[in-house]
Amino acid sequence: MKRFILTLALLIAAQNVYALDVVYPKKNVVTINAQSTFFIGSSDPKKKLTVNGKTVTIHRSGGFAYVVPLNTGANNFNLKSGKEQLNFTITRPVPPPAATPQAEPQFTEYESMRYAVITNENTPLRSTPADSGINRITHLQKDMPVVIDGEKGDFYSIILGSNKTGWINKSNVKITNGGTSLAEMNGYDYIDTDEFFIFVFHLSNMTPYELVEGDPFQIRIFNVADNPENTYTMKFPLAKSPQKAKLLGYSARFSGTDLIVKIRKPILIDNNKPLKGIKIAIDAGHGGNEIGAIGCLRDNEKDMNLAFAKQLEEELNRRGAKVFMTRAGDTTLGLRERVDMTNEENSVILISLHGNAVPDGRDPNASSGTGIYYYYQQAEPLAKHILSTMTSQTGMKNDGIHQRSFAVVRNTNALSILIEIGYVINPSDNAKMREKDFQKATAKAIADGIENYFKN
């Protein structure tokens, strides 16, 4: 009897695996405002699958992705696999009349300077009046005074010394009745610790600043009296330091009116065990009520991210690294929490793991491979080393290295990168990503990439 029940259970499981299942669109009646969309799901690879009579290629895993054009109005689709059928109605809205082009906001220069304070923590100070892109000069603390000389659209123009301007969204600024145009510099202290070069600049009040990567690394403090162009500049020659022009993380923050700048010292490594003692944070993307993308075979991205993270944790621990996981289970974490946790752990490296997807209007079959994203230039060499080992060792397509303003790789004191291991909505990538051997190979490749970075 037990044998019969087991056999029956296996038969039912097999039928469930090969049942026609559509993951996207999520509902049978939906509205999609795009010229095309796609059906993503799984079906029995031994049976012919059609969409409105046209044959769909099924991956050997059972996963499929099929693009369909959308006409304006209702679009009806019939998916058929053997005796199974599913019907969908996808409505593409009528395009609205072309909007009248809006005139570009004009810059309005004030007759006299105005004073203000920052109202939100970590307010972006931007190089252009736009709330997107790689245009952040730095992030300013709440209650920092600033001086405004004009406005453009939703932004105030912020005075940075005598020849530079920054931009802050008006929602982050409160105009005050008065203020101070220039701060006084009362010298600085240098503190040499085991891990950091630390500079403490004594100022009469908080004032905007920026840290400029390059050789030399530059600390610029704006609106400081008795300095050329009202800008205090300190140059830190990396090429003459033991780091040999390699930045391993830095940060700056006001404590009262003292600006504290920390530059991580070089790390002496053992070539036989390069990762020994190095603090590495692993961030499994999404989690809890943040599912992320859903794969062709109905895998939740959050679960796949955690599976890869655990394999990477094991691999890095084996090599002697000090590993910190932002989440070890199915918990919900905000992006800022992940950054704060990484900084509190004083991690040298942050690896955020994800699965990729594409929006309506694109073809999931044409998007595949591993891509790596960074924000600060200091992390680009690390990204290159890791992508090289990942693509050569796992056989994944090289989806490139990209600089993007992703929250999880900003405001970190570590070398921070985000790895899109593969496209969970691409049938081939999805099949690989759910395999334990591939997860182990990926972890090894990432660890090898980090080792190569330090060896160089």
C-alpha positions in Angstrom: 0.0 0.0 0.0 2.8 2.4 0.9 4.5 1.6 -2.4 1.3 2.4 -4.3 0.9 5.7 -2.4 4.5 6.7 -3.2 4.1 5.8 -6.9 0.9 7.8 -7.0 2.6 10.8 -5.4 5.4 10.7 -7.9 3.0 10.6 -10.8 1.1 13.6 -9.4 4.3 15.5 -8.9 5.4 14.7 -12.5 2.1 15.9 -13.8 2.4 19.2 -11.8 5.9 19.7 -13.1 4.8 19.5 -16.7 1.5 21.3 -16.3 1.1 24.3 -18.6 2.0 27.2 -16.3 2.2 30.8 -17.2 4.2 33.0 -14.8 3.8 36.2 -16.7 1.4 37.9 -17.4 0.3 37.2 -13.8 -3.4 37.4 -14.7 -5.4 36.2 -17.6 -7.0 39.7 -18.2 -4.4 42.5 -18.0 -3.6 45.9 -19.4 -0.1 46.5 -20.8 1.0 49.7 -22.3 3.7 48.6 -24.7 4.2 47.6 -28.3 4.9 44.0 -27.2 4.9 41.7 -24.2 5.9 38.1 -23.5 4.6 34.9 -22.1 6.9 33.3 -19.6 6.3 30.0 -17.9 6.8 26.2 -18.2 5.3 23.3 -20.2 6.0 19.7 -21.0 8.9 19.8 -23.4 7.7 16.5 -25.0 4.4 18.2 -26.1 4.0 20.9 -28.7 3.2 24.3 -27.2 1.5 27.0 -29.4 0.4 30.6 -28.9 -2.4 31.3 -31.3 -1.3 28.4 -33.4 2.4 29.4 -33.6 4.9 26.9 -32.2 6.9 28.0 -29.1 10.4 26.8 -28.4 10.6 25.0 -25.0 13.8 24.6 -23.2 14.7 21.1 -22.0 13.9 22.2 -18.5 10.4 23.0 -19.5 10.8 26.8 -19.4 9.8 29.0 -22.2 9.6 32.7 -23.1 7.6 33.9 -26.1 7.2 37.5 -27.4 3.9 38.7 -28.8 3.1 42.0 -30.5 0.3 44.1 -29.1 -2.2 46.1 -31.1 -4.2 48.9 -29.6 -7.2 47.6 -27.9 -7.9 44.0 -26.8 -5.5 41.2 -27.9 -6.7 37.6 -27.4 -4.2 34.8 -27.0 -4.7 31.0 -26.7 -1.9 28.9 -25.3 -2.2 25.2 -26.0 -0.1 22.2 -24.8 -1.6 18.8 -25.5 -5.1 18.9 -23.9 -4.3 21.9 -21.8 -5.3 25.4 -22.8 -5.1 28.9 -21.3 -6.7 32.0 -22.6 -5.4 35.6 -22.1 -6.8 39.0 -23.0 -4.2 41.7 -23.0 -5.4 45.3 -23.6 -3.1 47.9 -24.9 -4.5 51.4 -24.2 -5.1 53.9 -26.9 -2.1 56.2 -26.9 -2.9 59.6 -25.5 -2.6 62.6 -27.8 0.9 63.8 -28.2 1.7 66.2 -25.3 2.7 69.7 -26.0 6.5 69.8 -25.5 7.2 71.5 -22.2 9.7 74.4 -22.3 13.0 73.7 -20.6 13.0 75.4 -17.1 15.1 78.5 -17.2 17.7 79.4 -14.6 16.7 82.3 -12.4 19.6 84.0 -10.7 18.8 85.7 -7.4 19.7 89.4 -6.9 21.3 88.4 -3.6 22.4 85.2 -1.9 19.9 83.2 0.2 20.6 81.0 3.1 19.1 77.6 3.8 19.6 74.3 5.7 19.3 70.7 4.6 16.2 69.0 6.0 16.8 65.4 5.1 19.7 63.0 6.0 21.9 61.9 3.1 20.5 64.6 0.7 22.1 64.2 -2.8 24.2 67.2 -3.9 24.2 66.9 -7.7 26.3 68.2 -10.5 23.2 68.7 -12.7 19.5 69.6 -11.9 18.2 66.1 -12.5 17.0 63.5 -10.0 18.7 60.6 -11.8 21.9 59.4 -13.4 25.5 59.4 -12.2 25.5 63.1 -11.1 25.9 62.9 -7.3 28.8 65.0 -6.0 28.2 63.8 -2.4 25.5 63.3 0.2 24.8 66.1 2.7 23.8 65.7 6.3 20.6 67.1 7.9 20.9 70.6 9.3 23.9 71.5 7.1 23.8 75.2 6.0 24.0 76.0 2.3 24.1 79.1 0.3 21.7 79.5 -2.7 22.2 81.8 -5.7 19.3 80.8 -7.9 16.9 78.1 -9.0 16.0 76.0 -12.0 12.8 74.0 -12.1 12.6 71.8 -8.9 16.2 72.6 -7.9 18.2 75.2 -6.0 21.6 76.2 -7.3 24.1 75.8 -4.4 27.3 77.8 -4.2 30.4 75.6 -4.0 33.4 77.9 -3.6 33.7 80.7 -6.1 33.6 78.8 -9.4 31.5 75.7 -8.9 27.8 75.1 -8.5 25.8 72.1 -7.2 22.1 71.3 -7.3 19.7 70.2 -4.6 16.1 69.3 -5.0 13.9 72.0 -3.3 12.1 69.3 -1.2 15.4 68.8 0.7 16.0 72.4 1.6 14.5 75.0 4.0 15.1 78.7 3.4 16.2 80.5 6.6 16.3 84.2 7.5 20.1 84.4 7.6 23.3 82.5 7.7 27.0 82.4 7.0 28.6 82.5 3.6 32.0 81.1 4.5 33.3 78.7 7.1 36.5 79.1 9.0 39.2 76.3 8.9 40.9 75.8 12.2 43.4 73.2 11.1 43.2 69.5 11.1 44.4 66.4 12.9 45.8 63.2 11.4 45.1 59.9 13.0 46.9 56.7 12.0 45.0 53.6 12.9 45.5 49.9 12.0 42.9 50.1 9.3 42.5 53.8 8.2 44.2 57.0 7.4 41.9 59.5 9.2 41.8 63.3 8.8 39.7 65.4 11.1 39.2 68.9 9.7 38.1 71.5 12.3 35.6 73.9 10.8 33.4 76.7 12.3 30.3 75.1 10.8 29.3 72.3 8.5 29.7 73.1 4.8 29.5 71.1 1.5 32.4 69.0 0.4 33.4 66.3 -2.1 35.9 63.4 -2.3 37.4 63.0 -5.8 38.8 59.6 -6.8 42.0 59.6 -8.8 45.7 60.0 -8.2 46.0 62.1 -6.2 42.8 61.4 -4.2 41.4 64.8 -3.3 39.4 66.2 -0.4 37.7 69.4 -1.3 35.8 71.5 1.3 33.8 74.3 -0.2 33.0 77.8 1.1 36.1 78.0 3.3 37.5 81.5 4.0 41.1 82.4 3.2 41.5 79.7 0.5 41.9 80.0 -3.3 38.4 80.1 -4.9 37.0 79.7 -1.3 37.8 76.0 -1.5 40.1 74.1 0.8 41.9 71.2 -1.1 44.0 68.4 0.3 45.7 66.0 -2.1 46.5 62.4 -1.0 49.0 60.9 -3.4 47.9 57.3 -3.7 50.8 56.3 -6.1 53.3 57.1 -3.3 51.3 55.2 -0.7 51.5 51.5 -0.1 48.2 51.2 -1.8 49.9 51.9 -5.2 46.9 54.0 -6.5 44.3 51.4 -5.4 41.4 52.7 -3.3 40.0 50.2 -0.9 37.1 52.3 0.5 36.7 55.7 2.0 34.1 57.8 3.8 33.4 61.3 5.1 31.0 62.6 7.7 30.6 65.6 9.9 30.6 65.0 13.7 29.4 68.4 15.0 31.5 70.8 12.9 34.4 68.5 12.4 34.6 66.8 9.0 36.1 63.3 9.5 37.5 61.6 6.4 38.6 58.0 6.5 40.7 56.3 3.8 41.2 52.6 4.1 44.8 51.5 4.4 46.4 48.9 2.2 45.8 45.3 3.1 48.8 43.0 3.4 47.8 39.7 1.9 49.2 36.2 1.9 49.4 35.1 -1.7 48.7 31.5 -0.6 45.5 32.7 1.1 44.7 36.2 -0.2 41.2 36.4 1.5 42.3 35.5 5.0 40.9 38.0 7.5 39.3 40.2 4.9 35.8 41.4 5.8 33.3 40.7 3.1 29.6 41.5 3.2 27.2 39.3 1.2 23.8 40.8 0.4 21.1 38.4 -0.9 18.9 40.8 -2.9 15.2 41.2 -2.0 13.7 38.9 0.7 10.6 38.7 2.8 7.7 40.5 1.1 10.1 41.7 -1.6 10.0 38.7 -4.0 11.9 40.2 -6.9 11.5 38.7 -10.4 9.8 35.3 -10.9 11.6 32.8 -13.1 10.1 30.7 -16.0 10.0 27.7 -13.6 8.3 29.9 -10.9 11.4 30.3 -8.8 11.3 33.5 -6.7 14.3 35.7 -7.2 14.7 36.3 -3.5 15.1 32.5 -2.9 17.6 32.1 -5.6 19.6 35.1 -4.4 19.8 33.5 -0.9 20.8 30.1 -2.3 23.8 31.8 -4.1 24.6 33.9 -1.1 24.9 30.8 1.1 27.1 29.1 -1.3 29.3 32.2 -1.5 29.4 32.5 2.2 30.6 28.9 2.5 33.3 29.4 -0.2 34.6 32.6 1.3 34.7 31.1 4.8 36.7 28.2 3.4 39.3 30.7 2.2 39.6 32.5 5.5 37.5 35.6 4.9 35.4 37.2 7.6 31.9 37.0 6.1 28.9 39.0 7.1 25.4 38.2 5.6 22.9 41.1 5.4 20.2 38.4 5.6 20.6 34.7 6.3 16.8 33.9 5.9 13.7 35.1 4.2 13.6 38.5 5.9 12.6 42.0 4.6 15.4 44.6 4.5 15.4 48.1 3.2 18.1 49.2 0.8 19.4 51.7 3.4 19.5 49.0 6.0 21.8 46.9 3.9 24.2 49.8 3.4 24.2 50.7 7.1 24.8 47.1 8.1 27.8 46.9 5.7 29.3 50.1 7.1 28.7 49.0 10.7 30.5 45.8 10.0 33.4 47.8 8.5 33.4 45.5 5.4 36.1 45.9 2.8 33.8 44.5 0.1 30.1 44.3 -0.5 28.7 41.8 -3.0 25.0 42.2 -3.6 23.5 39.2 -5.5 20.5 39.4 -7.9 18.7 37.8 -10.8 17.9 40.0 -13.8 14.7 40.6 -15.8 13.5 42.8 -18.7 10.4 45.0 -19.1 7.6 44.7 -21.6 8.7 45.6 -25.0 11.9 43.6 -24.9 12.7 39.9 -25.7 13.7 37.7 -22.7 15.3 35.3 -25.1 17.7 38.0 -26.4 18.8 39.0 -22.8 21.1 36.6 -21.0 24.3 36.4 -19.1 26.0 37.9 -16.1 26.4 41.6 -15.6 28.0 43.6 -12.8 27.0 47.1 -11.6 29.0 49.6 -9.5 28.7 53.3 -8.6 32.0 54.5 -7.3 35.0 54.2 -9.7 37.1 52.5 -7.0 34.9 49.4 -7.4 35.3 49.1 -11.2 38.6 47.0 -11.1 37.0 44.6 -8.7 34.0 44.2 -10.9 36.2 43.5 -13.9 38.1 40.7 -12.1 34.9 39.1 -10.9 33.1 39.2 -14.2 36.1 37.8 -16.0 36.3 34.7 -13.7 32.5 34.3 -13.6 32.0 34.2 -17.4 35.1 32.0 -18.0 34.3 29.5 -15.3 30.5 29.3 -15.5 30.1 29.6 -19.2 27.6 32.5 -18.8 27.5 35.2 -21.5 29.3 38.4 -20.6 26.5 41.0 -20.0 29.0 43.8 -19.3 30.1 46.1 -16.5 27.9 49.1 -15.9 28.0 52.2 -13.7 24.6 52.8 -12.2 23.2 54.8 -9.3 21.8 51.8 -7.4 21.1 52.6 -3.7 22.8 49.4 -2.4 26.2 50.3 -3.9 26.0 54.0 -2.8 27.0 55.5 0.5 29.1 52.5 1.4 32.6 52.6 2.8 33.3 49.4 1.1 34.2 48.4 -2.5 30.5 47.7 -3.5 29.2 45.9 -6.5 25.8 44.4 -7.6 26.0 41.1 -9.5 23.1 40.1 -11.8 24.0 36.4 -12.0 21.6 35.7 -14.9 18.2 36.5 -16.3 15.6 34.5 -14.4 13.1 35.1 -17.2 15.4 33.7 -19.8 14.7 29.9 -20.0 18.4 28.9 -20.4 19.7 31.2 -17.6 16.8 30.2 -15.3 17.6 26.5 -15.7 21.2 27.0 -14.8 20.6 29.3 -11.9 18.4 26.7 -10.1 21.1 24.0 -10.3 23.2 23.4 -7.1 26.4 22.7 -9.1 26.0 26.0 -11.0 25.5 27.8 -7.7 28.7 26.3 -6.3 30.6 27.1 -9.5 29.4 30.7 -9.3 30.5 31.1 -5.7 33.9 29.7 -6.6 34.2 32.1 -9.6 33.3 35.1 -7.5 35.8 34.1 -4.8 38.5 33.6 -7.4 37.7 37.0 -8.9 38.2 38.7 -5.5 41.4 36.8 -4.9 42.7 38.0 -8.4 41.8 41.5 -7.5 44.0 41.5 -4.4 46.8 39.6 -6.0 47.1 42.3 -8.6 
